[in-house]
């Protein structure tokens, strides 16, 4: 990745986050923004350190490896915490949009999740099956599991593009909330 590509990616993420900073999710979005900026700073520091190493005409591959290793660790940490905060925003948004039943026990949730997993495992397109199930289900626990963290984790494990799933889910939620 070039400096320009990284800069464009960071600008794109920041432009997406900017409108959300004034919303109820502002604390977590602010943290995501900080971690994204931290990734950029790590990139800059890595580039400067590598330049400095090159200017000294040092052929020390251990030093270069240490710089790259440090950058990777810092980048992985920043991205991990950014994802963690984005996941928290997602859960917060879903709790706002999808009613989470208060009555079910952990055993009820586990049983339902196992049944849903078994049903969706049979589908070649679990994302479409989950969206269809969300639309047709009358059980609030089913809806919560499909649209909530369990459903997202399930799709992530199946290698499904969550962006497409979330886009359609948002359309469904918007339509159902205005009806």
Secondary structure, 3 states (H helix, E strand, C coil): CCHHHHHHHHHHHHHHHHCCCCCCCHHHHHHHHHHHHHHHHHHHHHHHHHHHHHHCCCCCHHHHHHHHHHHHHHHHHHHHHHHHHHHHHHHHHHHHHCCCCCCCCHHHHHHHHHHHHHHHHCCCCHHHHHHHHHHHCCCHHHHHHHHCHHHHHHHHHHCCCHHHHHHHHHHHHHHHHHC
